[in-house]
Amino acid sequence: MNPEKNCTVQGQDCNRTDIDNIQIFVYIPVFFIGVTLNALALKVFCCKLSKWTETRVYMVNLAIADCLIPITLPFKMILKSKNVDMLCLVLESAYFINRYMSIFLITITAVDRYITIWYPFKAKQVRSPQKSALVCGILWTLMVSIVWLHKWLEERDKCGCCFKKTSRVPFISVFASTIWGFFIPLTILSFCSIQITRKLIKKKKSNPHEEKLIQKSINIISANMAVFIICFLPVNIANIIRFIADYSKATDITVDNIDIFVNVAGIIANTNCCLDAICYYFVNKEFQEATMELAPKDFSSYNQNCENQDSEMM
């Protein structure tokens, strides 16, 4: 065997082992934290709250999507070494369905908040819990149909488990997953966040006695945007680079290095299911009120008063 080639192969095996170790190190806490936090959020949203609102409908669906993502991660790792195509197809489809549901639900929630703040009178006419439930139902149906169709077409040209290294990805798949599945939602989310922030800044200038509360709302919006970008931008850039490498006849070493980037970016994206759950408390007035039952009475009374004022701005 060529020593240089042997060295390369050993390096590839080492890189693969390193990625597997990183995934184990990250996915174990992500699994427990993600499932636990989102299950608790679902319990609060479904059992502790008395009134269904538009935000509550979106948050319940987001919690479901974020709870299902970490559940697929252990199976995703186990099936890398197996050759069970149908089970692999089901699990990977579920994984991507819930990832893109999370992205679109975050975007829709931002749009809903934007309409409420900028067009409060019109919002009363176009918003309702029933309409929000209908939007979520349509979105689930679209995501399931699109992902299953995409995975079925992709599996026709592949061999082995879907979690293993694959052949060239069609242009339409890259376009759909990066443009429609991320950059368009990112554009909408950015627009809504910027417009909401502008409105809050104007209110802060005209209401100096509420400056701290308004600034807190602005910080929450900025943090949500930062989490969204940090989690999902790297993996979409990685997929584009991988696509370019496939069709530019890049060397095997280059492709392997890009695959490392793709895997690491995917790990970062999967942490979003935990971060979303942490954000529930800060952005949802009803969730805050329900969780106040767990706090000491004096602190609960003070904090609830502050948070209720803050939530009105959101």
Legacy VTK file of the C-alpha trace (Angstrom):
# vtk DataFile Version 3.0
C-alpha trace
ASCII
DATASET POLYDATA
POINTS 314 float
0.000 0.000 0.000
1.150 3.523 -0.797
2.397 5.072 2.510
0.963 8.475 1.584
-2.416 6.964 0.812
-2.273 4.900 3.994
-1.514 8.038 5.969
-4.457 9.780 4.323
-6.804 6.916 5.106
-5.648 6.814 8.711
-6.161 10.564 8.937
-9.684 10.201 7.575
-10.440 7.468 10.111
-9.042 9.676 12.868
-11.185 12.607 11.746
-14.250 10.366 11.628
-13.517 9.117 15.138
-13.056 12.676 16.413
-16.420 13.715 14.952
-18.110 10.670 16.499
-16.610 11.528 19.883
-17.750 15.144 19.614
-21.264 13.993 18.710
-21.408 11.666 21.706
-20.083 14.416 23.981
-22.650 16.954 22.706
-25.690 14.809 21.873
-25.974 13.072 25.243
-26.612 16.341 27.159
-28.624 17.716 24.213
-30.857 14.639 24.362
-31.559 14.869 28.090
-31.766 18.674 28.267
-33.772 19.027 25.043
-36.329 16.335 25.885
-36.660 17.421 29.524
-37.025 21.171 28.905
-39.411 20.787 25.977
-41.495 18.167 27.796
-41.783 20.536 30.767
-42.701 23.375 28.400
-45.425 21.218 26.842
-46.769 20.400 30.304
-46.962 24.100 31.150
-48.509 25.109 27.830
-51.045 22.265 27.754
-51.913 21.810 31.450
-51.098 24.971 33.392
-52.586 27.638 31.126
-56.305 28.308 30.963
-56.608 30.286 27.750
-55.418 29.350 24.277
-53.816 32.244 22.411
-52.017 32.554 19.084
-48.618 32.562 20.750
-49.503 29.529 22.844
-50.477 27.549 19.728
-47.168 28.361 18.020
-45.143 27.607 21.146
-46.812 24.211 21.647
-45.964 23.218 18.087
-42.416 24.541 18.474
-41.981 22.547 21.687
-43.209 19.379 19.932
-40.760 19.883 17.062
-37.874 20.682 19.415
-38.689 17.672 21.604
-38.657 15.260 18.661
-35.290 16.477 17.312
-33.161 15.205 20.249
-35.152 11.951 20.319
-33.871 11.127 16.810
-30.214 11.901 17.641
-29.298 8.638 19.472
-30.800 6.544 16.667
-29.041 8.714 14.118
-25.674 7.848 15.662
-26.442 4.133 16.112
-27.644 3.631 12.546
-24.460 5.019 10.996
-22.973 1.529 11.141
-26.148 -0.319 10.170
-27.747 -1.037 6.816
-31.442 -0.637 7.547
-32.602 1.711 4.849
-36.304 1.996 5.680
-35.778 2.742 9.360
-32.977 5.117 8.410
-35.267 6.908 5.967
-38.006 7.306 8.603
-35.634 8.661 11.254
-33.803 11.089 9.007
-37.093 12.314 7.560
-38.425 12.908 11.087
-35.200 14.718 11.962
-35.426 17.152 9.032
-39.191 17.617 9.343
-38.766 18.819 12.907
-35.697 20.958 12.149
-37.504 22.902 9.426
-40.711 23.041 11.466
-38.661 24.703 14.197
-37.236 27.234 11.737
-40.602 28.119 10.217
-42.424 28.271 13.551
-39.824 30.692 14.925
-40.321 32.787 11.788
-44.120 32.690 11.976
-44.037 33.678 15.641
-41.925 36.720 14.729
-44.380 37.669 11.968
-47.287 37.292 14.386
-45.539 39.532 16.928
-44.727 42.095 14.205
-48.366 42.296 13.092
-49.513 42.659 16.687
-47.146 45.544 17.426
-47.320 47.477 14.157
-50.959 46.835 13.238
-52.777 46.262 16.560
-56.272 46.990 15.226
-55.901 44.857 12.116
-54.320 42.113 14.233
-57.604 41.660 16.094
-59.269 40.794 12.789
-56.649 38.499 11.254
-55.343 36.744 14.396
-57.050 33.968 16.360
-55.999 30.695 18.020
-58.019 28.767 15.438
-56.205 30.440 12.549
-52.863 29.799 14.231
-53.750 26.113 14.621
-54.733 25.977 10.942
-51.412 27.569 9.932
-49.510 25.025 12.017
-51.511 22.140 10.552
-50.802 23.290 6.997
-47.124 23.753 7.852
-46.806 20.238 9.323
-48.498 18.767 6.247
-46.202 20.656 3.876
-43.045 19.745 5.801
-43.944 16.043 5.980
-44.845 15.914 2.279
-41.788 17.845 1.056
-39.236 16.032 3.232
-40.627 12.581 2.510
-40.685 13.282 -1.246
-37.144 14.642 -1.136
-35.836 11.691 0.888
-37.576 9.159 -1.329
-36.048 10.684 -4.477
-32.641 10.897 -2.788
-32.742 7.258 -1.653
-33.257 6.032 -5.234
-29.717 7.126 -6.088
-28.042 5.988 -2.867
-26.745 2.824 -1.315
-26.537 1.976 2.369
-27.751 3.914 5.335
-28.917 7.473 4.814
-26.726 8.716 7.652
-23.567 7.627 5.891
-21.579 9.669 3.405
-23.749 10.155 0.331
-23.331 10.774 -3.360
-23.787 14.131 -5.039
-26.733 16.104 -3.784
-29.053 17.460 -6.527
-29.153 21.226 -7.032
-32.874 21.367 -6.245
-32.233 19.832 -2.804
-29.545 22.379 -1.931
-31.692 25.231 -3.243
-34.769 24.125 -1.277
-32.956 23.445 1.992
-30.779 26.573 2.008
-32.862 29.230 0.214
-36.426 28.257 1.113
-35.508 26.414 4.290
-33.230 29.051 5.818
-32.334 32.254 3.994
-35.921 33.283 3.227
-37.035 32.600 6.836
-33.903 34.430 8.031
-34.807 37.454 5.876
-38.377 37.506 7.222
-37.217 37.028 10.803
-34.618 39.775 10.448
-37.138 42.214 8.962
-39.697 41.563 11.727
-37.078 41.763 14.473
-35.652 45.034 13.132
-39.099 46.598 12.780
-40.139 45.498 16.276
-36.879 46.872 17.671
-37.483 50.207 15.911
-40.924 50.418 17.494
-39.533 49.626 20.927
-36.752 52.211 20.577
-39.338 54.877 19.745
-41.370 53.843 22.763
-38.255 53.942 24.941
-37.629 57.558 23.930
-41.195 58.586 24.697
-41.402 56.556 27.923
-38.147 57.089 29.842
-39.630 55.584 33.025
-39.961 52.236 31.170
-36.517 52.396 29.601
-35.108 49.360 31.429
-38.082 47.151 30.614
-38.090 48.180 26.960
-34.350 47.622 26.697
-34.851 44.153 28.139
-37.347 43.393 25.374
-34.872 44.623 22.760
-32.168 42.421 24.270
-34.469 39.381 24.114
-35.213 39.994 20.437
-31.504 40.410 19.700
-30.681 37.222 21.603
-33.309 35.249 19.676
-31.890 36.489 16.391
-28.337 35.666 17.476
-29.306 32.119 18.516
-31.110 31.548 15.212
-28.141 32.742 13.141
-25.460 30.991 15.213
-27.322 27.673 15.139
-28.513 27.525 11.542
-26.224 29.708 9.418
-23.085 27.494 9.644
-24.861 24.294 8.575
-26.448 25.982 5.556
-23.153 27.529 4.478
-21.527 24.110 4.946
-24.126 22.454 2.711
-23.523 25.016 -0.034
-19.744 24.521 0.169
-20.234 20.738 0.070
-22.414 21.079 -3.014
-19.822 23.260 -4.781
-17.058 20.794 -3.885
-19.050 17.878 -5.323
-19.555 19.568 -8.674
-16.115 21.158 -8.941
-14.328 17.801 -8.709
-12.508 18.685 -5.502
-9.925 16.249 -4.158
-10.936 13.580 -1.659
-8.936 15.298 1.074
-10.746 18.586 0.439
-14.133 16.879 0.465
-13.291 15.069 3.709
-12.307 18.365 5.348
-15.565 19.920 4.149
-17.455 16.940 5.570
-15.894 17.671 8.960
-17.231 21.240 8.704
-20.671 19.894 7.699
-20.765 17.549 10.692
-19.605 20.169 13.193
-22.117 22.693 11.802
-24.842 20.045 12.126
-23.926 19.520 15.764
-24.252 23.263 16.399
-27.651 23.331 14.666
-28.954 20.506 16.861
-28.312 22.494 20.034
-31.090 24.877 18.979
-33.738 22.536 20.424
-32.353 23.274 23.913
-31.920 27.009 23.388
-35.503 27.439 22.145
-36.837 25.914 25.357
-34.769 28.325 27.443
-36.267 31.224 25.463
-39.869 30.208 26.255
-39.748 31.832 29.667
-38.341 35.125 28.432
-40.626 35.736 25.445
-43.965 34.295 26.535
-46.092 36.149 29.074
-48.363 33.165 29.818
-45.423 30.842 30.409
-43.988 33.325 32.883
-47.260 33.568 34.767
-47.622 29.791 34.989
-44.072 29.279 36.224
-44.492 31.994 38.850
-46.274 29.358 40.948
-42.880 27.765 41.571
-41.300 30.968 42.912
-41.457 32.376 46.467
-44.571 34.478 46.986
-42.936 37.874 47.506
-40.514 37.454 44.631
-43.291 36.080 42.418
-45.464 39.141 42.978
-42.661 41.558 42.183
-41.325 39.654 39.178
-44.748 39.026 37.694
-45.522 42.755 37.772
-42.297 43.557 35.917
-42.642 40.736 33.408
-46.264 41.583 32.604
-45.273 45.144 31.732
-42.396 43.815 29.654
-44.597 41.308 27.834
-47.064 43.995 26.786
-44.302 45.510 24.684
-43.628 42.155 23.029
LINES 1 315
314 0 1 2 3 4 5 6 7 8 9 10 11 12 13 14 15 16 17 18 19 20 21 22 23 24 25 26 27 28 29 30 31 32 33 34 35 36 37 38 39 40 41 42 43 44 45 46 47 48 49 50 51 52 53 54 55 56 57 58 59 60 61 62 63 64 65 66 67 68 69 70 71 72 73 74 75 76 77 78 79 80 81 82 83 84 85 86 87 88 89 90 91 92 93 94 95 96 97 98 99 100 101 102 103 104 105 106 107 108 109 110 111 112 113 114 115 116 117 118 119 120 121 122 123 124 125 126 127 128 129 130 131 132 133 134 135 136 137 138 139 140 141 142 143 144 145 146 147 148 149 150 151 152 153 154 155 156 157 158 159 160 161 162 163 164 165 166 167 168 169 170 171 172 173 174 175 176 177 178 179 180 181 182 183 184 185 186 187 188 189 190 191 192 193 194 195 196 197 198 199 200 201 202 203 204 205 206 207 208 209 210 211 212 213 214 215 216 217 218 219 220 221 222 223 224 225 226 227 228 229 230 231 232 233 234 235 236 237 238 239 240 241 242 243 244 245 246 247 248 249 250 251 252 253 254 255 256 257 258 259 260 261 262 263 264 265 266 267 268 269 270 271 272 273 274 275 276 277 278 279 280 281 282 283 284 285 286 287 288 289 290 291 292 293 294 295 296 297 298 299 300 301 302 303 304 305 306 307 308 309 310 311 312 313
